[in-house]
Amino acid sequence: MLKEEFRSHAAYSGQERFLTFPVFVFLIASVLGLSLEKTLETVSLKQLAEFAHLSAFLYGLSVGAFGLMGHQYLERRYGRSNYLIAMPYILPLSFKTTFLGIFVRDALFYVLLMLVPATGGLLLAAPIMGYSLGSVGLLFVSVLLTFMIGLSMSFLASVMYTRDKRLFGLFTAAIVSIFVLHGAVGILPLEAVIPSLGLQMNVRPFPVDGSAAAFFAAVSVAEVGVMTFLAYALVEVRISISTQSYADMLPRYHARMRWLKGLTRTLFAKELVDLKRSGTIAKMSFSFVLPLLFLSFTTWFVNYGLAIPVGFNTVFYASMVGFVGVMMYSWLNNIDLVEYYSLIPVTVPQLIKVRIAVFLVLTLGISTFFVVGISILNDEAGYLPLALLVMFITSVYMVLVLAYLTGLRTNTFLFDTSILAKFSIMSFMPDVCLVILSFSLSTDWTFSLLGLAIVLFSMSATSFILYRGIDSKWRKTAFAE
């Protein structure tokens, strides 16, 4: 299974480029370690630790959602090749064993891909900056436990989803409620969900409490073990593949697309049919709306709950919304394989542009709703026109950067270090400018408006260039690799 995971990621970018990804993580962690003292001038060590653990927890949640992909893995095959998860149909191997193997594989693969090189980068910086190697090791252990909690929780939730969606709803609602009780009311500590954070706070470099650290470590291991055991016990012996029929929706969708012409109109209608047929629209909405809800709550809580004068205004929020939504484009490339397009007169650039349009249709309405809502909560209606403009230009820019760099294979190509570096630079620079200028609106309105105009114009011009460049970059690419 480890070989399968490696081959699937290295198939498009090449083994050498894929193996440079952990090197990229190592270098980033080294830079962060070398600049830690400067960072601590504005952010406390406790806040950095909480951020690291929340990031590892969310990372584990995203990695562990493979149970939701079970049906898609079984349906997809590449010529005579298929995924190992389908092997229990033809080999004396149970689905329980297979799913447990996938769980162990993902734990090993992504720890080696991300957590180990990140820890290596901190270890490199430790002697230079005078940090304790023991503290870095304890950070790795606690963050590893946090990652495993997220992974096992997502594994359990995904298995519940395949068994009973009502059970899945109750489980996720309970987890969300705990986070809400912590963030909004302050009743429960964050350690109630992530006990490994309690381990971190009771070992070096924080005040050491051996008994408390041992307790939180034991609870963390027990939590991972219990959720993994329950998921293993609940895995169905066999994934059933059901057949569903739908009414002929394509003519109806095609008739509504009067603002489009020719083949583009047909492809757009087909993409909407695929979204409806696959049920992906619900997963996409969840993966988009949940981060927006979290971002909205954070913005409101910092401004009013903590009363910290950070400058989280509506324009700042609008720029973040534009960056958060970009990964929705990768969902559109993950519905079906695209090899069958080789049989019809469609080119890769045509499909990329259609999916960009579908992305904008799906996201701009939701994004506008959240930006308007946060402007009302912040009592900043005067910022709303500027915020909507920032949100729109940022959304268009980000999806065009991603589409230009990765084409129709977003998830795989982002493991190519050269592409990831380009994407990071092209997204990081305007993001930093927008954040700084949005914070300056309350102190120097003229300077901020002039700066925002320059940044937004530059992003618009770059978007136009990228859109025109899609044809030349991808026209020689085949649907079947």
C-alpha positions as CSV (number, residue, x, y, z in Angstrom):
1,M,0.0,0.0,0.0
2,L,2.9,2.3,0.7
3,K,4.2,1.5,-2.8
4,E,0.8,2.3,-4.3
5,E,0.5,5.6,-2.5
6,F,4.0,6.6,-3.7
7,R,3.4,5.6,-7.3
8,S,0.1,7.4,-7.4
9,H,1.7,10.7,-6.3
10,A,4.9,10.3,-8.3
11,A,3.1,9.2,-11.5
12,Y,2.8,12.7,-12.9
13,S,5.5,14.8,-11.3
14,G,8.2,12.1,-11.4
15,Q,9.9,10.4,-8.5
16,E,12.7,12.9,-8.2
17,R,10.4,15.9,-8.0
18,F,8.1,14.2,-5.6
19,L,10.9,13.3,-3.3
20,T,11.9,17.0,-3.1
21,F,8.6,17.8,-1.4
22,P,9.9,16.7,2.1
23,V,13.0,18.7,1.4
24,F,10.8,21.7,0.7
25,V,9.1,21.1,4.1
26,F,12.5,20.7,5.8
27,L,13.7,24.0,4.5
28,I,10.5,25.9,5.5
29,A,10.7,24.4,9.0
30,S,14.4,25.5,9.2
31,V,13.5,29.1,8.3
32,L,10.7,29.1,10.8
33,G,13.0,27.7,13.5
34,L,15.7,30.3,12.8
35,S,13.1,33.2,12.9
36,L,11.3,31.9,16.0
37,E,12.7,34.6,18.4
38,K,11.5,37.3,16.1
39,T,8.1,35.7,15.8
40,L,7.8,35.5,19.6
41,E,7.9,39.3,19.8
42,T,4.3,39.5,18.6
43,V,3.0,35.9,19.2
44,S,3.3,33.9,22.4
45,L,4.9,30.5,22.5
46,K,1.6,29.1,23.8
47,Q,-0.3,30.5,20.8
48,L,2.3,29.0,18.4
49,A,1.9,25.6,20.0
50,E,-1.9,25.7,19.8
51,F,-1.6,26.7,16.1
52,A,0.8,23.8,15.4
53,H,-1.5,21.3,17.1
54,L,-4.6,22.6,15.4
55,S,-2.8,22.4,12.1
56,A,-1.8,18.9,12.7
57,F,-5.3,17.9,13.8
58,L,-6.8,19.4,10.7
59,Y,-4.1,17.7,8.6
60,G,-5.0,14.4,10.2
61,L,-8.7,15.0,9.5
62,S,-8.1,15.7,5.9
63,V,-5.8,12.7,5.4
64,G,-8.2,10.3,7.2
65,A,-11.2,10.9,5.0
66,F,-10.2,8.0,2.7
67,G,-13.3,6.0,3.9
68,L,-15.5,8.5,2.0
69,M,-13.6,7.7,-1.2
70,G,-14.2,4.0,-1.0
71,H,-16.8,3.8,-3.7
72,Q,-14.8,6.0,-6.0
73,Y,-11.7,3.9,-5.6
74,L,-13.7,0.8,-6.4
75,E,-15.3,2.4,-9.5
76,R,-12.0,3.8,-10.9
77,R,-9.5,1.7,-12.7
78,Y,-6.7,2.6,-15.1
79,G,-6.9,0.1,-17.9
80,R,-6.0,-3.2,-16.3
81,S,-4.9,-1.6,-13.1
82,N,-7.0,-1.0,-10.0
83,Y,-6.6,0.2,-6.4
84,L,-5.7,-2.3,-3.7
85,I,-8.9,-1.5,-1.9
86,A,-10.8,-3.4,-4.5
87,M,-8.7,-6.5,-4.1
88,P,-11.0,-8.2,-1.5
89,Y,-13.4,-8.9,-4.4
90,I,-10.9,-11.2,-6.1
91,L,-8.4,-12.2,-3.4
92,P,-8.7,-13.9,0.0
93,L,-8.4,-10.6,1.9
94,S,-11.1,-9.0,4.1
95,F,-12.2,-5.4,3.8
96,K,-11.4,-4.9,7.5
97,T,-7.8,-5.9,6.9
98,T,-7.7,-3.7,3.8
99,F,-9.1,-0.6,5.5
100,L,-6.8,-1.1,8.5
101,G,-3.9,-1.3,6.1
102,I,-4.9,2.0,4.5
103,F,-5.1,3.6,7.9
104,V,-1.6,2.4,8.8
105,R,-0.3,3.4,5.4
106,D,-1.6,6.9,5.6
107,A,-0.2,7.3,9.1
108,L,3.3,6.2,8.0
109,F,3.2,7.9,4.6
110,Y,2.1,11.4,5.7
111,V,4.2,11.4,8.9
112,L,7.3,10.7,6.8
113,L,6.2,13.2,4.2
114,M,5.5,16.1,6.5
115,L,6.1,15.7,10.2
116,V,9.5,14.1,10.1
117,P,11.1,16.6,7.7
118,A,9.4,19.5,9.6
119,T,10.9,18.2,12.8
120,G,14.3,17.8,11.0
121,G,14.2,21.4,10.1
122,L,13.6,22.5,13.7
123,L,16.4,20.2,14.8
124,L,18.8,21.9,12.3
125,A,17.8,25.3,13.7
126,A,18.0,24.2,17.4
127,P,21.8,24.3,17.9
128,I,22.2,27.6,16.0
129,M,19.4,29.3,18.0
130,G,20.2,27.6,21.3
131,Y,16.9,25.6,21.5
132,S,16.7,22.3,23.5
133,L,16.8,19.2,21.3
134,G,14.7,17.5,23.9
135,S,12.0,20.2,23.5
136,V,11.9,19.6,19.8
137,G,11.6,15.9,20.3
138,L,8.7,16.4,22.8
139,L,7.0,18.7,20.2
140,F,7.3,15.9,17.6
141,V,5.7,13.3,19.9
142,S,2.8,15.6,21.0
143,V,2.1,16.8,17.4
144,L,2.3,13.2,16.2
145,L,-0.3,12.2,18.7
146,T,-2.4,15.2,17.6
147,F,-2.1,14.1,14.0
148,M,-3.1,10.5,14.9
149,I,-6.2,11.8,16.8
150,G,-7.3,13.7,13.7
151,L,-6.6,10.7,11.5
152,S,-8.4,8.2,13.6
153,M,-11.3,10.6,14.2
154,S,-11.7,11.1,10.5
155,F,-11.3,7.3,9.9
156,L,-14.1,6.6,12.3
157,A,-16.3,9.4,10.8
158,S,-15.8,8.2,7.3
159,V,-16.7,4.6,8.3
160,M,-19.8,5.9,10.0
161,Y,-20.7,7.7,6.8
162,T,-20.6,4.5,4.8
163,R,-22.7,2.7,7.4
164,D,-25.3,5.2,8.5
165,K,-25.3,8.9,7.5
166,R,-27.4,9.7,10.6
167,L,-24.7,8.3,12.9
168,F,-22.1,10.3,10.9
169,G,-24.2,13.4,11.5
170,L,-24.5,12.9,15.2
171,F,-20.7,12.2,15.6
172,T,-19.7,15.3,13.6
173,A,-22.2,17.4,15.4
174,A,-20.8,16.3,18.8
175,I,-17.3,17.2,17.7
176,V,-18.3,20.6,16.4
177,S,-20.3,21.2,19.6
178,I,-17.2,20.7,21.7
179,F,-15.2,23.2,19.6
180,V,-18.1,25.7,19.8
181,L,-18.3,25.3,23.6
182,H,-14.6,25.9,23.8
183,G,-14.4,28.9,21.4
184,A,-17.7,30.7,21.9
185,V,-18.5,29.9,25.6
186,G,-15.2,28.9,27.0
187,I,-16.8,26.0,28.9
188,L,-14.5,23.2,27.7
189,P,-10.8,23.4,27.2
190,L,-9.2,22.6,23.9
191,E,-7.6,19.6,25.6
192,A,-11.1,18.0,25.8
193,V,-10.8,17.2,22.0
194,I,-7.0,17.3,21.6
195,P,-5.5,15.9,24.9
196,S,-2.1,15.8,23.2
197,L,-2.1,19.6,23.5
198,G,-2.3,19.1,27.3
199,L,0.8,16.9,27.0
200,Q,2.6,19.7,25.1
201,M,1.7,22.3,27.7
202,N,3.1,20.2,30.6
203,V,6.5,19.4,29.1
204,R,9.5,21.6,28.0
205,P,9.7,24.4,27.0
206,F,6.6,25.0,29.1
207,P,6.5,24.4,32.9
208,V,7.0,20.7,33.5
209,D,4.4,18.7,35.3
210,G,5.3,15.0,34.8
211,S,2.0,13.5,36.2
212,A,-0.2,15.8,34.1
213,A,1.9,15.1,31.0
214,A,1.7,11.3,31.6
215,F,-2.1,11.6,32.0
216,F,-2.6,13.5,28.8
217,A,-0.3,11.2,26.9
218,A,-2.2,8.2,28.2
219,V,-5.6,9.8,27.2
220,S,-4.2,10.6,23.8
221,V,-3.0,7.1,23.1
222,A,-6.3,5.7,24.4
223,E,-8.4,8.1,22.2
224,V,-6.5,7.0,19.1
225,G,-6.8,3.3,20.1
226,V,-10.5,3.5,20.8
227,M,-11.5,5.4,17.7
228,T,-9.3,3.1,15.5
229,F,-10.8,0.0,17.1
230,L,-14.4,1.3,16.6
231,A,-13.7,2.2,13.0
232,Y,-12.2,-1.3,12.4
233,A,-15.2,-2.9,14.0
234,L,-17.7,-0.9,12.0
235,V,-16.1,-1.4,8.6
236,E,-18.6,-3.3,6.4
237,V,-17.4,-6.6,5.2
238,R,-18.2,-5.5,1.7
239,I,-18.7,-2.2,0.0
240,S,-21.9,-2.5,-2.0
241,I,-21.9,-0.8,-5.4
242,S,-25.5,0.4,-6.0
243,T,-26.9,1.5,-9.3
244,Q,-28.9,4.7,-9.5
245,S,-30.8,6.2,-12.4
246,Y,-31.6,9.8,-13.0
247,A,-33.9,11.7,-15.3
248,D,-32.2,13.2,-18.4
249,M,-31.0,16.4,-16.8
250,L,-28.6,17.5,-19.5
251,P,-31.2,19.2,-21.8
252,R,-32.6,21.1,-18.9
253,Y,-29.3,22.4,-17.7
254,H,-28.2,23.1,-21.3
255,A,-31.4,25.2,-21.8
256,R,-30.6,27.3,-18.8
257,M,-27.1,28.2,-20.0
258,R,-28.2,30.7,-22.6
259,W,-25.3,33.0,-21.7
260,L,-22.9,30.4,-23.1
261,K,-22.4,29.3,-26.6
262,G,-21.4,26.2,-28.6
263,L,-19.3,23.4,-27.0
264,T,-18.7,25.5,-23.9
265,R,-22.4,25.5,-23.1
266,T,-22.6,21.8,-23.4
267,L,-19.6,21.1,-21.3
268,F,-20.8,23.5,-18.6
269,A,-24.1,21.7,-18.5
270,K,-22.4,18.3,-18.3
271,E,-20.2,19.5,-15.4
272,L,-23.4,20.4,-13.5
273,V,-24.9,17.0,-14.3
274,D,-21.8,15.3,-13.0
275,L,-21.9,17.3,-9.8
276,K,-25.6,16.3,-9.3
277,R,-25.0,12.7,-10.2
278,S,-21.9,12.1,-8.1
279,G,-23.1,13.8,-4.9
280,T,-19.8,15.7,-4.8
281,I,-21.6,19.1,-4.4
282,A,-22.5,18.3,-0.8
283,K,-18.8,17.4,0.1
284,M,-17.6,20.5,-1.8
285,S,-20.0,22.8,0.0
286,F,-19.0,21.3,3.4
287,S,-15.2,21.6,2.7
288,F,-15.8,25.3,1.6
289,V,-18.4,26.4,4.1
290,L,-16.8,24.9,7.2
291,P,-13.5,26.9,6.8
292,L,-15.6,30.0,6.0
293,L,-17.6,29.5,9.2
294,F,-14.3,29.0,11.2
295,L,-12.8,32.1,9.6
296,S,-16.0,34.1,10.3
297,F,-16.0,33.0,13.9
298,T,-12.3,33.8,14.4
299,T,-12.7,37.2,12.9
300,W,-15.7,38.0,15.1
301,F,-14.2,36.4,18.2
302,V,-10.9,38.3,18.0
303,N,-12.7,41.6,17.4
304,Y,-15.4,41.3,20.0
305,G,-14.7,38.2,22.2
306,L,-11.1,39.1,22.9
307,A,-11.3,42.8,21.9
308,I,-7.8,42.6,20.4
309,P,-7.1,45.6,18.1
310,V,-5.6,43.4,15.3
311,G,-7.5,45.0,12.5
312,F,-9.5,42.1,11.2
313,N,-11.9,44.3,9.1
314,T,-14.2,43.3,6.3
315,V,-11.6,43.9,3.6
316,F,-9.1,41.6,5.3
317,Y,-11.9,38.9,5.7
318,A,-12.8,39.3,2.0
319,S,-9.2,38.7,0.9
320,M,-9.1,35.5,3.1
321,V,-12.3,34.3,1.6
322,G,-10.8,34.5,-1.9
323,F,-7.8,32.4,-0.8
324,V,-9.8,29.8,1.2
325,G,-12.1,28.9,-1.7
326,V,-9.4,28.0,-4.2
327,M,-9.2,24.3,-3.3
328,M,-12.8,23.9,-4.5
329,Y,-11.3,23.7,-8.0
330,S,-9.5,20.5,-7.0
331,W,-12.8,18.9,-6.1
332,L,-14.0,19.5,-9.7
333,N,-11.0,17.6,-11.0
334,N,-11.7,14.7,-8.6
335,I,-15.3,13.7,-9.6
336,D,-14.4,11.3,-12.5
337,L,-11.5,10.3,-14.6
338,V,-11.2,12.4,-17.8
339,E,-9.8,9.8,-20.2
340,Y,-13.1,9.4,-22.0
341,Y,-12.8,12.9,-23.3
342,S,-10.1,11.6,-25.6
343,L,-12.9,10.1,-27.7
344,I,-14.7,13.4,-28.4
345,P,-13.6,16.7,-29.9
346,V,-12.7,18.4,-26.6
347,T,-9.3,19.8,-25.6
348,V,-7.8,20.0,-22.2
349,P,-7.7,23.8,-22.2
350,Q,-11.5,23.9,-23.0
351,L,-12.3,21.7,-20.1
352,I,-10.0,23.6,-17.7
353,K,-11.8,26.9,-18.7
354,V,-15.2,25.4,-18.2
355,R,-14.3,24.1,-14.7
356,I,-13.0,27.6,-13.8
357,A,-16.4,29.0,-14.8
358,V,-18.2,26.3,-12.7
359,F,-15.9,27.0,-9.8
360,L,-16.8,30.7,-9.9
361,V,-20.5,30.0,-10.2
362,L,-20.4,27.6,-7.2
363,T,-18.3,29.8,-4.9
364,L,-19.0,33.5,-5.6
365,G,-22.5,33.4,-4.3
366,I,-21.5,31.7,-1.0
367,S,-18.5,34.0,-0.7
368,T,-20.6,37.1,-1.2
369,F,-23.1,35.9,1.5
370,F,-20.3,35.5,4.1
371,V,-18.6,38.8,3.2
372,V,-21.9,40.7,3.5
373,G,-22.6,38.9,6.8
374,I,-19.2,39.8,8.4
375,S,-19.6,43.4,7.3
376,I,-22.9,43.5,9.2
377,L,-21.4,41.9,12.3
378,N,-18.5,44.3,12.2
379,D,-20.8,47.3,11.5
380,E,-18.6,48.1,8.4
381,A,-21.1,48.6,5.6
382,G,-18.9,51.3,4.2
383,Y,-16.2,48.8,3.5
384,L,-18.6,46.4,1.7
385,P,-18.2,47.6,-1.9
386,L,-14.4,47.5,-1.6
387,A,-14.5,44.1,0.2
388,L,-16.7,42.5,-2.5
389,L,-14.3,43.8,-5.2
390,V,-11.3,42.3,-3.3
391,M,-13.1,39.0,-2.8
392,F,-14.1,38.7,-6.5
393,I,-10.6,39.6,-7.9
394,T,-8.8,37.4,-5.3
395,S,-11.1,34.4,-6.1
396,V,-10.6,34.7,-9.9
397,Y,-6.8,35.2,-9.5
398,M,-6.3,32.2,-7.2
399,V,-8.3,29.8,-9.3
400,L,-6.5,30.9,-12.4
401,V,-3.1,30.5,-10.8
402,L,-4.1,27.0,-9.6
403,A,-5.6,26.0,-13.0
404,Y,-2.7,27.4,-15.0
405,L,-0.1,25.5,-12.9
406,T,-1.9,22.2,-12.4
407,G,-4.4,21.8,-15.2
408,L,-6.8,18.9,-14.5
409,R,-4.6,17.1,-12.0
410,T,-4.5,19.5,-9.1
411,N,-4.0,17.1,-6.2
412,T,-1.1,15.3,-7.8
413,F,0.8,18.2,-9.3
414,L,0.8,20.1,-6.0
415,F,3.2,17.4,-4.7
416,D,5.6,18.6,-7.4
417,T,7.9,20.9,-5.5
418,S,8.6,23.2,-8.4
419,I,4.8,23.7,-9.0
420,L,4.2,24.1,-5.2
421,A,6.9,26.7,-5.0
422,K,5.4,28.7,-7.9
423,F,1.9,28.4,-6.4
424,S,3.2,29.5,-3.0
425,I,5.0,32.6,-4.3
426,M,2.1,33.6,-6.6
427,S,-0.4,33.3,-3.8
428,F,1.8,34.5,-0.9
429,M,2.9,37.9,-2.3
430,P,-0.6,39.3,-3.1
431,D,-2.0,37.8,0.2
432,V,0.6,39.6,2.3
433,C,0.0,42.9,0.4
434,L,-3.8,42.7,0.8
435,V,-3.5,41.9,4.6
436,I,-1.1,44.8,5.3
437,L,-3.1,47.3,3.2
438,S,-6.4,46.1,4.8
439,F,-4.9,46.7,8.3
440,S,-3.9,50.2,7.2
441,L,-7.4,51.3,6.2
442,S,-8.2,52.6,9.6
443,T,-5.1,54.7,9.9
444,D,-4.3,55.9,6.3
445,W,-7.3,55.6,4.0
446,T,-5.7,57.3,1.0
447,F,-2.5,55.2,1.1
448,S,-4.4,52.0,1.6
449,L,-6.8,52.7,-1.3
450,L,-3.9,53.5,-3.6
451,G,-2.0,50.4,-2.6
452,L,-5.1,48.2,-2.9
453,A,-5.8,49.6,-6.4
454,I,-2.2,48.8,-7.5
455,V,-2.4,45.2,-6.1
456,L,-5.9,44.5,-7.4
457,F,-4.9,45.8,-10.9
458,S,-1.8,43.7,-10.9
459,M,-3.8,40.6,-9.9
460,S,-6.4,41.4,-12.6
461,A,-3.7,41.8,-15.3
462,T,-2.0,38.6,-14.1
463,S,-5.3,36.8,-14.2
464,F,-5.9,37.8,-17.8
465,I,-2.4,36.7,-18.8
466,L,-2.9,33.3,-17.1
467,Y,-6.3,32.8,-18.7
468,R,-4.8,33.4,-22.1
469,G,-1.8,31.2,-21.3
470,I,-3.9,28.1,-20.5
471,D,-4.3,27.3,-24.2
472,S,-0.5,27.4,-25.0
473,K,0.4,25.6,-21.8
474,W,-2.1,22.7,-21.9
475,R,-3.1,22.3,-25.6
476,K,-0.6,19.5,-26.3
477,T,-1.6,17.6,-23.1
478,A,-3.6,14.5,-23.6
479,F,-6.5,13.5,-21.3
480,A,-5.0,10.0,-21.0
481,E,-1.5,9.8,-19.6
